[in-house]
């Protein structure tokens, strides 16, 4: 059986690649032994945001008290919360279904595939030859080698959703996005939550913005332990973490959220001549592997691991494979969001990384949510925005506050298209909105020069003219 393109994996990267290539006229075969939709739909982005929606609703009462509206304490129906999560997955699932992609003309093989030769895949006892192959096998939760961890029933993002009973006290190893989101979600749904992070909370994000999220989690009642590493895990009636500073933390459940590991084992990559390491499959700027007829896209390749990055990768692969264009991946304007309350969004360089790269040429613009009229009206003034600019063009932006994931998008465009700050300052923004902050922040960069003594002298001179 011969195909123009074979795709391994049905997460965002695999589905976009297979669907796009088939609709453009290629004969495509798609392999997956697990659930259609991959990690994001079934155990990642979708269920976590659905659970967070329930948690934010439970917090609406305390939040409204500052506006003069008081509600009784919420009654949490854990089974109904789980039902909401399952319902959201079920609603979105048809978009990623086998039937939909077969409708595009894709041959979907629900079996594990591995390379039998550099251009041949084997699955379910059959062989499939393809001119080009795209590996989109995704990633799995990373599990650290902590003594005792393998002896306790720990959770990951693949098993934490749909627990029949609400955890009494959820211990979370890892203070990244997953750890922070699920800590806040469970705490607002009336469970205790403790985060143990070896570094600081959200270590890859801007320090000032991460501190706002940490303060919010603590205000919710989440115990946040930073700068401490778990050195031993002990089971029994519950689960106990022994930390390297001598402390112990006990809880009813343990969630391991220390990062993601690429899925590269068991696919015969060595047979295909595809080099890979702990960081994932090695790719060039065009996302080609060391076998130039094989591409790797999404979490399995060595690079950033986000669903939207996987979808972007698929577009790069399609342009190379279908249209024979030498398209290259450029993550310079890659955004990401942590969906806590408040949200933390980032695109491009953080302040620390921008200072390392540009030094004195960098200009950092800052704006507080307290200066935004919409935030004042809604009583949601906790947060800040930063824009890192070089020679009048943004190279990065950080926003922590309400709707940060929405308001970061204009800065994603600005960084991607290399827009000038003057372009953002010149737009007309509706009032009152959180999005106004982009215009205000960009406009603020011109305040000093606009109202300088030099400008004032020029104005006086102009007014002397008839």
VOPAGU-2260 file (C-alpha; in pm, 1 decimal, decimal comma):
REM VOPAGU-2260
SITE   aa  ch    i         X         Y         Z
SITE  UNK   A    0       0,0       0,0       0,0
SITE  UNK   A    1     167,0     320,1    -119,5
SITE  UNK   A    2      88,6     674,5      -6,5
SITE  UNK   A    3     215,4    1023,4     -72,1
SITE  UNK   A    4     221,2    1093,0     299,7
SITE  UNK   A    5     200,6     891,3     620,7
SITE  UNK   A    6     131,6    1062,7     952,2
SITE  UNK   A    7     188,9     899,9    1291,8
SITE  UNK   A    8     -22,4    1051,6    1569,9
SITE  UNK   A    9    -359,3    1225,7    1594,7
SITE  UNK   A   10    -295,5    1522,0    1820,6
SITE  UNK   A   11    -314,6    1876,2    1688,3
SITE  UNK   A   12      -1,2    1843,5    1475,6
SITE  UNK   A   13     -96,4    1512,7    1317,9
SITE  UNK   A   14    -458,0    1600,0    1245,8
SITE  UNK   A   15    -380,3    1936,9    1088,2
SITE  UNK   A   16    -107,2    1782,1     873,9
SITE  UNK   A   17    -314,2    1485,0     758,1
SITE  UNK   A   18    -633,8    1681,5     698,6
SITE  UNK   A   19    -460,3    1967,1     518,7
SITE  UNK   A   20    -248,4    1744,3     294,8
SITE  UNK   A   21    -543,2    1523,4     199,7
SITE  UNK   A   22    -768,1    1816,3     113,4
SITE  UNK   A   23    -488,0    1954,8    -102,9
SITE  UNK   A   24    -478,5    1636,8    -307,5
SITE  UNK   A   25    -225,4    1402,3    -147,6
SITE  UNK   A   26    -302,0    1038,7     -69,2
SITE  UNK   A   27    -263,7    1023,1     308,9
SITE  UNK   A   28    -265,3     750,2     572,6
SITE  UNK   A   29    -293,3     837,2     942,6
SITE  UNK   A   30    -194,2     603,1    1227,0
SITE  UNK   A   31    -313,3     609,8    1589,1
SITE  UNK   A   32    -355,9     332,4    1844,3
SITE  UNK   A   33    -507,6     556,6    2111,1
SITE  UNK   A   34    -790,8     807,2    2122,0
SITE  UNK   A   35    -851,9    1051,4    1839,5
SITE  UNK   A   36    -768,7    1407,9    1935,5
SITE  UNK   A   37    -460,8    1320,6    2136,1
SITE  UNK   A   38    -358,1    1461,3    2470,9
SITE  UNK   A   39    -499,0    1811,8    2432,0
SITE  UNK   A   40    -858,6    1701,3    2377,6
SITE  UNK   A   41    -868,4    1406,1    2613,2
SITE  UNK   A   42    -631,5    1475,4    2902,8
SITE  UNK   A   43    -487,0    1824,0    2857,3
SITE  UNK   A   44    -606,4    2164,3    2743,4
SITE  UNK   A   45    -976,3    2085,4    2709,6
SITE  UNK   A   46   -1048,7    1905,8    3040,4
SITE  UNK   A   47    -825,4    2139,7    3240,8
SITE  UNK   A   48    -999,4    2451,3    3109,1
SITE  UNK   A   49   -1340,7    2292,1    3167,0
SITE  UNK   A   50   -1249,5    2216,5    3529,3
SITE  UNK   A   51   -1107,6    2567,1    3570,5
SITE  UNK   A   52   -1437,1    2711,1    3444,4
SITE  UNK   A   53   -1618,7    2532,1    3727,1
SITE  UNK   A   54   -1359,5    2655,3    3975,6
SITE  UNK   A   55   -1385,3    3016,0    3858,7
SITE  UNK   A   56   -1764,6    2995,2    3886,3
SITE  UNK   A   57   -1732,1    2869,3    4243,0
SITE  UNK   A   58   -1514,9    3172,6    4319,3
SITE  UNK   A   59   -1764,7    3418,2    4171,9
SITE  UNK   A   60   -1934,9    3469,4    4507,6
SITE  UNK   A   61   -1627,2    3583,4    4701,5
SITE  UNK   A   62   -1519,6    3797,0    4404,7
SITE  UNK   A   63   -1862,0    3968,4    4390,0
SITE  UNK   A   64   -1847,4    4067,7    4757,0
SITE  UNK   A   65   -1618,1    4355,6    4668,3
SITE  UNK   A   66   -1887,5    4487,3    4432,6
SITE  UNK   A   67   -2153,3    4484,7    4703,9
SITE  UNK   A   68   -2314,2    4156,3    4599,2
SITE  UNK   A   69   -2315,3    3866,6    4844,6
SITE  UNK   A   70   -2394,6    3503,3    4774,7
SITE  UNK   A   71   -2412,0    3207,0    5009,9
SITE  UNK   A   72   -2116,0    2969,3    5006,0
SITE  UNK   A   73   -2121,3    2757,3    4687,9
SITE  UNK   A   74   -2228,4    2394,6    4701,7
SITE  UNK   A   75   -1983,0    2184,8    4503,0
SITE  UNK   A   76   -2122,5    1886,7    4313,5
SITE  UNK   A   77   -1806,6    1696,6    4220,3
SITE  UNK   A   78   -1992,6    1446,8    4002,5
SITE  UNK   A   79   -2152,6    1732,7    3808,9
SITE  UNK   A   80   -1811,4    1899,5    3771,5
SITE  UNK   A   81   -1680,7    1577,9    3618,6
SITE  UNK   A   82   -1988,6    1563,0    3399,3
SITE  UNK   A   83   -1916,7    1911,8    3267,7
SITE  UNK   A   84   -1559,4    1812,2    3181,4
SITE  UNK   A   85   -1677,6    1498,9    3001,9
SITE  UNK   A   86   -1948,1    1691,6    2818,0
SITE  UNK   A   87   -1701,4    1947,7    2683,3
SITE  UNK   A   88   -1471,6    1672,2    2555,3
SITE  UNK   A   89   -1767,3    1494,5    2396,0
SITE  UNK   A   90   -1884,1    1815,2    2225,9
SITE  UNK   A   91   -1543,7    1891,1    2074,1
SITE  UNK   A   92   -1454,2    1529,5    1986,3
SITE  UNK   A   93   -1638,2    1517,0    1648,8
SITE  UNK   A   94   -1401,5    1784,8    1518,5
SITE  UNK   A   95   -1115,1    1538,3    1573,0
SITE  UNK   A   96   -1304,1    1220,5    1490,1
SITE  UNK   A   97   -1201,6     938,1    1261,0
SITE  UNK   A   98   -1517,1     990,3    1056,4
SITE  UNK   A   99   -1437,7    1355,4     988,3
SITE  UNK   A  100   -1088,4    1281,1     861,1
SITE  UNK   A  101   -1204,4     987,3     655,0
SITE  UNK   A  102   -1446,3    1237,5     502,0
SITE  UNK   A  103   -1139,8    1439,1     397,3
SITE  UNK   A  104   -1010,0    1129,4     218,6
SITE  UNK   A  105    -758,5    1021,2     483,7
SITE  UNK   A  106    -712,0     647,6     543,6
SITE  UNK   A  107    -719,3     615,4     922,8
SITE  UNK   A  108    -549,3     308,6    1070,3
SITE  UNK   A  109    -625,0     258,8    1439,2
SITE  UNK   A  110    -305,8      74,4    1523,7
SITE  UNK   A  111      44,9     147,7    1648,1
SITE  UNK   A  112     286,4     220,0    1363,0
SITE  UNK   A  113     661,5     179,0    1354,9
SITE  UNK   A  114     925,0     206,6    1084,2
SITE  UNK   A  115    1011,0    -124,2     916,0
SITE  UNK   A  116    1245,6      47,3     667,2
SITE  UNK   A  117    1334,4     415,8     614,3
SITE  UNK   A  118    1027,6     461,6     391,5
SITE  UNK   A  119     795,8     184,5     513,2
SITE  UNK   A  120     572,5     167,0     819,1
SITE  UNK   A  121     431,1    -143,8     977,8
SITE  UNK   A  122      99,4    -145,0    1164,2
SITE  UNK   A  123    -138,1    -423,2    1263,7
SITE  UNK   A  124      55,2    -678,9    1056,4
SITE  UNK   A  125      50,3    -473,4     735,3
SITE  UNK   A  126     308,5    -257,2     564,7
SITE  UNK   A  127     257,4      91,2     424,4
SITE  UNK   A  128     506,9     267,3     200,5
SITE  UNK   A  129     506,1     647,9     191,1
SITE  UNK   A  130     707,0     903,7      -6,1
SITE  UNK   A  131     704,2    1131,3     298,7
SITE  UNK   A  132     638,2    1065,9     668,2
SITE  UNK   A  133     539,6    1306,9     942,8
SITE  UNK   A  134     597,4    1199,9    1302,2
SITE  UNK   A  135     348,9    1365,9    1537,4
SITE  UNK   A  136     358,1    1132,1    1836,1
SITE  UNK   A  137     330,7    1403,7    2099,6
SITE  UNK   A  138     455,8    1388,7    2455,6
SITE  UNK   A  139     379,2    1222,1    2787,7
SITE  UNK   A  140     402,2    1340,3    3148,5
SITE  UNK   A  141     760,9    1337,4    3269,8
SITE  UNK   A  142     810,2    1131,3    3584,7
SITE  UNK   A  143    1114,3    1217,3    3798,9
SITE  UNK   A  144    1326,4     938,6    3953,6
SITE  UNK   A  145    1230,6    1013,4    4315,4
SITE  UNK   A  146    1274,0     719,4    4557,1
SITE  UNK   A  147     937,0     576,7    4654,9
SITE  UNK   A  148     738,1     746,8    4378,9
SITE  UNK   A  149     684,4     424,4    4184,2
SITE  UNK   A  150     538,4     263,6    4498,3
SITE  UNK   A  151     248,9     508,7    4543,6
SITE  UNK   A  152     -60,6     566,4    4326,1
SITE  UNK   A  153      40,5     903,9    4185,0
SITE  UNK   A  154    -162,6    1101,4    3930,4
SITE  UNK   A  155     -62,6    1282,3    3612,2
SITE  UNK   A  156    -267,0    1498,8    3377,9
SITE  UNK   A  157    -367,1    1171,3    3208,0
SITE  UNK   A  158    -537,2    1036,6    3522,0
SITE  UNK   A  159    -632,6    1337,4    3736,9
SITE  UNK   A  160    -955,0    1420,3    3552,8
SITE  UNK   A  161   -1268,7    1227,1    3635,3
SITE  UNK   A  162   -1166,8    1109,2    3983,3
SITE  UNK   A  163   -1482,7     964,1    4143,2
SITE  UNK   A  164   -1424,9    1158,5    4465,8
SITE  UNK   A  165   -1283,7    1502,8    4523,0
SITE  UNK   A  166    -929,0    1482,2    4666,0
SITE  UNK   A  167    -919,9    1590,8    5027,9
SITE  UNK   A  168    -568,1    1730,6    4990,8
SITE  UNK   A  169    -392,5    1732,9    4652,9
SITE  UNK   A  170     -13,5    1745,6    4664,2
SITE  UNK   A  171     137,3    1874,3    4340,6
SITE  UNK   A  172     496,1    1817,8    4234,2
SITE  UNK   A  173     581,0    2102,8    3998,5
SITE  UNK   A  174     486,8    2469,5    3989,5
SITE  UNK   A  175     454,6    2514,8    3615,7
SITE  UNK   A  176     135,4    2594,4    3427,1
SITE  UNK   A  177     -31,0    2255,2    3486,9
SITE  UNK   A  178      53,6    2255,7    3856,2
SITE  UNK   A  179     -69,8    2611,5    3912,2
SITE  UNK   A  180    -391,8    2566,6    3714,0
SITE  UNK   A  181    -492,2    2241,7    3883,2
SITE  UNK   A  182    -394,7    2367,1    4227,8
SITE  UNK   A  183    -625,0    2667,1    4193,8
SITE  UNK   A  184    -902,0    2460,6    4035,5
SITE  UNK   A  185    -907,8    2206,0    4316,8
SITE  UNK   A  186    -871,5    2467,5    4590,2
SITE  UNK   A  187   -1167,9    2668,1    4459,6
SITE  UNK   A  188   -1366,2    2345,8    4442,6
SITE  UNK   A  189   -1307,3    2310,7    4817,7
SITE  UNK   A  190   -1010,1    2077,5    4823,9
SITE  UNK   A  191    -679,8    2152,7    4992,5
SITE  UNK   A  192    -386,6    2195,7    4755,7
SITE  UNK   A  193     -10,9    2220,2    4805,9
SITE  UNK   A  194     246,0    2293,6    4534,9
SITE  UNK   A  195     608,4    2188,3    4578,3
SITE  UNK   A  196     841,0    2356,8    4327,0
SITE  UNK   A  197    1219,0    2314,9    4324,6
SITE  UNK   A  198    1266,8    2657,2    4165,0
SITE  UNK   A  199    1021,0    2945,9    4188,4
SITE  UNK   A  200     660,8    2925,1    4073,5
SITE  UNK   A  201     630,5    2947,1    3693,0
SITE  UNK   A  202    1009,1    2958,9    3650,4
SITE  UNK   A  203     998,6    3015,4    3272,9
SITE  UNK   A  204     777,9    3322,2    3302,3
SITE  UNK   A  205     851,7    3682,2    3396,7
SITE  UNK   A  206     940,1    3698,7    3764,7
SITE  UNK   A  207     712,8    3996,2    3843,0
SITE  UNK   A  208     416,5    3838,7    3664,9
SITE  UNK   A  209     472,6    3498,6    3826,3
SITE  UNK   A  210     473,2    3666,3    4167,6
SITE  UNK   A  211     122,5    3802,0    4098,7
SITE  UNK   A  212      -0,8    3448,8    4025,7
SITE  UNK   A  213     173,4    3313,1    4336,9
SITE  UNK   A  214       7,3    3579,0    4552,5
SITE  UNK   A  215    -331,3    3492,1    4403,7
SITE  UNK   A  216    -285,7    3121,6    4471,6
SITE  UNK   A  217    -188,2    3190,6    4830,1
SITE  UNK   A  218    -487,4    3422,7    4870,2
SITE  UNK   A  219    -707,7    3132,8    4757,4
SITE  UNK   A  220    -555,1    2912,9    5026,3
SITE  UNK   A  221    -309,8    2714,2    4814,7
SITE  UNK   A  222       9,0    2630,9    5003,8
SITE  UNK   A  223     301,5    2721,7    4778,8
SITE  UNK   A  224     643,4    2580,0    4869,0
SITE  UNK   A  225     920,1    2720,6    4649,7
SITE  UNK   A  226    1289,4    2633,8    4639,4
SITE  UNK   A  227    1242,3    2287,1    4785,5
SITE  UNK   A  228    1287,5    1951,8    4613,6
SITE  UNK   A  229    1112,0    1624,8    4696,7
SITE  UNK   A  230    1375,8    1362,5    4779,6
SITE  UNK   A  231    1149,2    1075,6    4889,5
SITE  UNK   A  232     784,9     975,5    4858,8
SITE  UNK   A  233     615,7     764,7    5122,6
SITE  UNK   A  234     279,1     589,8    5101,1
SITE  UNK   A  235      44,9     457,8    5368,7
SITE  UNK   A  236    -285,0     608,6    5476,2
SITE  UNK   A  237    -206,8     897,9    5244,0
SITE  UNK   A  238     103,3    1024,7    5065,6
SITE  UNK   A  239     395,0    1206,9    5227,9
SITE  UNK   A  240     662,0    1406,9    5050,4
SITE  UNK   A  241    1000,3    1440,2    5219,7
SITE  UNK   A  242    1173,0    1760,1    5107,8
SITE  UNK   A  243    1543,4    1838,2    5086,0
SITE  UNK   A  244    1512,5    2109,7    5351,4
SITE  UNK   A  245    1392,9    1857,3    5610,8
SITE  UNK   A  246    1021,0    1936,8    5588,5
SITE  UNK   A  247     748,2    1684,4    5519,1
SITE  UNK   A  248     414,7    1747,7    5347,6
SITE  UNK   A  249     127,3    1500,3    5368,6
SITE  UNK   A  250    -184,8    1473,5    5153,9
SITE  UNK   A  251    -444,3    1235,0    5019,3
SITE  UNK   A  252    -340,9    1242,1    4650,5
SITE  UNK   A  253     -24,3    1324,2    4457,1
SITE  UNK   A  254     -18,6    1489,1    4112,8
SITE  UNK   A  255     312,2    1477,4    3924,2
SITE  UNK   A  256     335,7    1785,8    3700,0
SITE  UNK   A  257     706,3    1843,5    3643,0
SITE  UNK   A  258     695,9    1873,7    3265,6
SITE  UNK   A  259     656,0    1672,5    2946,5
SITE  UNK   A  260     872,2    1408,3    2779,4
SITE  UNK   A  261     860,9    1344,6    2402,7
SITE  UNK   A  262     708,0    1015,1    2286,8
SITE  UNK   A  263     986,5     867,6    2076,3
SITE  UNK   A  264    1026,0     508,5    2197,2
SITE  UNK   A  265     874,9     215,5    2012,0
SITE  UNK   A  266     839,9     377,7    1668,8
SITE  UNK   A  267    1150,7     231,2    1506,3
SITE  UNK   A  268    1319,4     568,1    1466,6
SITE  UNK   A  269    1661,1     402,2    1456,5
SITE  UNK   A  270    1553,4     193,1    1157,7
SITE  UNK   A  271    1446,0     510,2     978,0
SITE  UNK   A  272    1769,9     692,6    1056,8
SITE  UNK   A  273    1587,0     953,8    1265,9
SITE  UNK   A  274    1812,4    1098,7    1534,9
SITE  UNK   A  275    1660,5    1181,4    1871,9
SITE  UNK   A  276    1758,9    1249,0    2231,3
SITE  UNK   A  277    1608,0    1336,8    2570,0
SITE  UNK   A  278    1472,9    1664,6    2428,4
SITE  UNK   A  279    1295,6    1492,0    2140,9
SITE  UNK   A  280    1354,1    1428,2    1771,6
SITE  UNK   A  281    1626,8    1644,5    1618,6
SITE  UNK   A  282    1492,5    1867,6    1340,7
SITE  UNK   A  283    1624,3    2147,5    1123,5
SITE  UNK   A  284    1453,2    2483,6    1071,5
SITE  UNK   A  285    1216,7    2320,1     820,7
SITE  UNK   A  286    1127,1    2054,2    1082,4
SITE  UNK   A  287    1297,3    1779,9     880,0
SITE  UNK   A  288    1469,2    1502,0    1070,7
SITE  UNK   A  289    1804,0    1345,6     987,0
SITE  UNK   A  290    1605,2    1138,7     735,3
SITE  UNK   A  291    1517,8    1415,5     488,5
SITE  UNK   A  292    1197,5    1239,0     384,9
SITE  UNK   A  293    1071,3    1242,7     744,3
SITE  UNK   A  294     941,6    1544,3     936,9
SITE  UNK   A  295     873,1    1572,3    1310,6
SITE  UNK   A  296     610,6    1817,3    1433,4
SITE  UNK   A  297     458,3    1905,8    1768,4
SITE  UNK   A  298     568,3    1784,4    2110,0
SITE  UNK   A  299     778,9    1493,4    1983,3
SITE  UNK   A  300    1037,3    1722,3    1819,4
SITE  UNK   A  301    1299,4    1911,1    2013,5
SITE  UNK   A  302    1131,4    2247,7    2069,1
SITE  UNK   A  303     842,9    2427,4    2244,6
SITE  UNK   A  304     550,5    2210,1    2356,8
SITE  UNK   A  305     214,6    2381,2    2312,0
SITE  UNK   A  306     -94,1    2278,2    2117,4
SITE  UNK   A  307     -86,3    2597,1    1912,1
SITE  UNK   A  308     283,2    2541,2    1836,8
SITE  UNK   A  309     193,7    2192,9    1711,6
SITE  UNK   A  310     -70,0    2336,7    1479,5
SITE  UNK   A  311     181,2    2592,7    1355,7
SITE  UNK   A  312     436,0    2315,6    1291,7
SITE  UNK   A  313     180,1    2131,7    1080,3
SITE  UNK   A  314     148,1    2435,9     856,4
SITE  UNK   A  315     526,0    2445,4     809,8
SITE  UNK   A  316     531,5    2075,4     721,5
SITE  UNK   A  317     247,1    2114,2     470,1
SITE  UNK   A  318     420,7    2402,9     294,7
SITE  UNK   A  319     736,5    2192,8     263,7
SITE  UNK   A  320     576,5    1861,7     167,4
SITE  UNK   A  321     279,0    1970,6     -42,3
SITE  UNK   A  322     403,2    2291,4    -202,2
SITE  UNK   A  323     779,0    2216,4    -193,7
SITE  UNK   A  324     845,7    2553,6     -33,3
SITE  UNK   A  325    1146,8    2586,4     200,3
SITE  UNK   A  326     931,9    2716,8     485,9
SITE  UNK   A  327    1106,4    2746,0     821,2
SITE  UNK   A  328     965,6    2744,4    1173,5
SITE  UNK   A  329    1002,3    3073,2    1359,8
SITE  UNK   A  330     898,1    3066,4    1725,3
SITE  UNK   A  331    1002,6    3426,7    1785,6
SITE  UNK   A  332     638,4    3531,4    1831,7
SITE  UNK   A  333     514,2    3214,9    2004,1
SITE  UNK   A  334     263,0    3302,9    2278,0
SITE  UNK   A  335     165,3    3096,0    2580,3
SITE  UNK   A  336     -88,4    3136,1    2859,5
SITE  UNK   A  337    -129,5    3000,7    3211,7
SITE  UNK   A  338    -504,4    2998,1    3276,5
SITE  UNK   A  339    -503,9    3077,3    3645,4
SITE  UNK   A  340    -699,9    3369,1    3789,9
SITE  UNK   A  341    -543,1    3606,6    3702,2
SITE  UNK   A  342    -416,9    3467,6    3373,0
SITE  UNK   A  343     -52,5    3504,7    3279,0
SITE  UNK   A  344      28,3    3546,5    2909,3
SITE  UNK   A  345     360,5    3583,4    2734,9
SITE  UNK   A  346     477,9    3633,2    2377,5
SITE  UNK   A  347     831,9    3669,6    2255,8
SITE  UNK   A  348    1107,9    3756,8    2501,5
SITE  UNK   A  349    1058,6    3808,1    2873,3
SITE  UNK   A  350    1224,6    4110,7    3029,7
SITE  UNK   A  351    1515,6    3903,2    3162,4
SITE  UNK   A  352    1586,7    3739,1    2827,8
SITE  UNK   A  353    1544,7    4063,9    2638,1
SITE  UNK   A  354    1799,5    4234,3    2865,9
SITE  UNK   A  355    2044,6    3951,6    2804,6
SITE  UNK   A  356    2005,8    3986,5    2429,5
SITE  UNK   A  357    1974,3    4362,0    2378,2
SITE  UNK   A  358    2132,9    4520,2    2684,4
SITE  UNK   A  359    2104,9    4900,4    2693,6
SITE  UNK   A  360    1913,1    4906,2    2364,7
SITE  UNK   A  361    1612,4    4755,5    2540,6
SITE  UNK   A  362    1326,7    4971,5    2660,3
SITE  UNK   A  363    1071,9    4818,5    2900,7
SITE  UNK   A  364     725,8    4976,2    2908,9
SITE  UNK   A  365     500,2    4902,9    3205,8
SITE  UNK   A  366     130,9    4949,5    3273,1
SITE  UNK   A  367     -84,2    4857,0    3572,0
SITE  UNK   A  368    -435,1    4713,6    3551,1
SITE  UNK   A  369    -522,1    4968,6    3821,0
SITE  UNK   A  370    -485,3    5237,3    3549,5
SITE  UNK   A  371    -745,0    5067,3    3327,7
SITE  UNK   A  372   -1103,2    5191,9    3365,3
SITE  UNK   A  373   -1262,6    4856,1    3278,4
SITE  UNK   A  374   -1055,3    4686,4    3547,4
SITE  UNK   A  375   -1161,1    4951,8    3799,1
SITE  UNK   A  376   -1528,5    4910,6    3706,3
SITE  UNK   A  377   -1512,0    4535,0    3755,7
SITE  UNK   A  378   -1293,1    4546,1    4064,6
SITE  UNK   A  379   -1021,3    4340,5    3895,3
SITE  UNK   A  380    -720,4    4567,9    3924,2
SITE  UNK   A  381    -459,4    4312,0    4025,5
SITE  UNK   A  382    -211,4    4271,8    3742,1
SITE  UNK   A  383      38,3    4438,2    3512,9
SITE  UNK   A  384     154,8    4451,3    3153,1
SITE  UNK   A  385     505,7    4486,1    3016,0
SITE  UNK   A  386     627,3    4540,2    2664,2
SITE  UNK   A  387     991,3    4492,7    2572,5
SITE  UNK   A  388    1084,9    4716,2    2279,2
SITE  UNK   A  389    1399,8    4776,6    2078,0
SITE  UNK   A  390    1421,1    5077,3    1845,9
SITE  UNK   A  391    1047,8    5133,7    1865,5
SITE  UNK   A  392     941,7    4776,1    1787,9
SITE  UNK   A  393     820,4    4518,8    2045,6
SITE  UNK   A  394    1026,7    4202,3    2090,4
SITE  UNK   A  395     817,0    4060,8    2372,7
SITE  UNK   A  396     521,0    4124,8    2598,8
SITE  UNK   A  397     401,7    3998,2    2935,5
SITE  UNK   A  398      50,9    4040,3    3073,2
SITE  UNK   A  399     -80,6    3909,8    3404,1
SITE  UNK   A  400    -440,1    4000,2    3480,7
SITE  UNK   A  401    -798,0    3932,3    3369,9
SITE  UNK   A  402    -831,7    3817,3    3007,1
SITE  UNK   A  403    -454,4    3819,5    2960,4
SITE  UNK   A  404    -483,5    3537,8    2708,1
SITE  UNK   A  405    -704,7    3760,3    2494,2
SITE  UNK   A  406    -518,1    4089,1    2536,1
SITE  UNK   A  407    -179,7    3931,7    2454,9
SITE  UNK   A  408    -292,7    3865,2    2099,3
SITE  UNK   A  409    -233,9    4214,4    1964,3
SITE  UNK   A  410     121,7    4189,8    2093,6
SITE  UNK   A  411     156,7    3849,0    1925,9
SITE  UNK   A  412      69,8    4020,7    1599,8
SITE  UNK   A  413     299,9    4312,8    1674,5
SITE  UNK   A  414     599,9    4089,2    1747,4
SITE  UNK   A  415     526,7    3859,2    1452,8
SITE  UNK   A  416     473,5    4140,2    1199,4
SITE  UNK   A  417     743,7    4364,7    1350,5
SITE  UNK   A  418     494,1    4643,8    1395,1
SITE  UNK   A  419     606,0    4974,9    1536,3
SITE  UNK   A  420     477,8    5092,8    1872,5
SITE  UNK   A  421     339,9    5394,2    1689,7
SITE  UNK   A  422     111,7    5161,8    1489,7
SITE  UNK   A  423     -37,2    5016,4    1807,9
SITE  UNK   A  424     -63,8    5361,9    1966,3
SITE  UNK   A  425    -247,4    5491,1    1659,6
SITE  UNK   A  426    -527,1    5232,2    1659,5
SITE  UNK   A  427    -875,1    5320,0    1783,3
SITE  UNK   A  428    -962,2    5098,0    2080,0
SITE  UNK   A  429   -1318,8    5070,0    2215,9
SITE  UNK   A  430   -1375,2    5216,9    2560,7
SITE  UNK   A  431   -1379,5    5078,1    2823,0
SITE  UNK   A  432   -1198,2    4752,6    2749,8
SITE  UNK   A  433    -898,1    4565,6    2880,3
SITE  UNK   A  434    -762,3    4581,1    2526,1
SITE  UNK   A  435    -726,7    4958,5    2563,5
SITE  UNK   A  436    -416,0    4890,7    2767,5
SITE  UNK   A  437    -222,4    4805,5    2451,0
SITE  UNK   A  438    -293,3    5147,3    2303,7
SITE  UNK   A  439    -224,3    5323,3    2633,8
SITE  UNK   A  440      99,4    5136,2    2691,7
SITE  UNK   A  441     226,8    5197,5    2339,4
SITE  UNK   A  442     122,6    5561,9    2355,9
SITE  UNK   A  443     299,6    5603,5    2688,2
SITE  UNK   A  444     627,7    5528,3    2511,6
SITE  UNK   A  445     596,1    5864,5    2333,8
SITE  UNK   A  446     488,7    6071,6    2634,1
SITE  UNK   A  447     833,8    6190,0    2735,9
SITE  UNK   A  448     927,7    6311,4    2388,1
SITE  UNK   A  449     581,0    6447,9    2306,7
SITE  UNK   A  450     567,5    6674,0    2612,0
SITE  UNK   A  451     936,2    6758,5    2619,7
SITE  UNK   A  452    1068,0    7119,0    2634,2
SITE  UNK   A  453    1177,8    7079,4    2272,0
SITE  UNK   A  454     823,1    7000,3    2160,1
SITE  UNK   A  455     682,8    7284,6    2366,8
SITE  UNK   A  456     923,5    7526,7    2198,4
SITE  UNK   A  457     816,5    7395,7    1859,0
SITE  UNK   A  458     447,7    7446,1    1946,7
SITE  UNK   A  459     511,1    7804,5    2056,8
SITE  UNK   A  460     696,5    7869,9    1733,2
SITE  UNK   A  461     412,9    7726,7    1523,8
SITE  UNK   A  462     157,7    7941,7    1703,4
SITE  UNK   A  463     345,0    8257,1    1611,8
SITE  UNK   A  464     278,3    8186,0    1247,7
SITE  UNK   A  465     -20,8    8362,2    1093,8
